[in-house]
Amino acid sequence: MKYIHILVTGRVQGVFFRAFTKKSADECAIKGWVKNLPDSRVEAFAIGAEDKINDFLDKLRAGPPASRVDDVKVKLTAPADVKENPDDFRILY
């Protein structure tokens, strides 16, 4: 299993990016969460098999039709750094 922290920049708020991220995560069997940040970025945390994580990241780099993804920063995290293992993928508000 791979654990990653993701920061997405570009036009990613107000364009259904979080809903797109959840749909993509569900399609890729990814667990975790996504939320908007006050600085107009989108933050996500994902847990999944390496090949599924790679597919998920490819989808995020493309984004939904109304978005413009300028950058996707990915940082590997360790299972020990995770305070709570999610059972599914959620949109946080």
Sequence and secondary structure as in RCSB ss.txt:
>XXXX:A:sequence
MKYIHILVTGRVQGVFFRAFTKKSADECAIKGWVKNLPDSRVEAFAIGAEDKINDFLDKLRAGPPASRVDDVKVK
LTAPADVKENPDDFRILY
>XXXX:A:secstr
 EEEEEEEEEE SSSSHHHHHHHHHHHTT EEEEEE TTS EEEEEEE HHHHHHHHHHHHH  TT EEEEEEEE
EE GGG S   SSEEE  
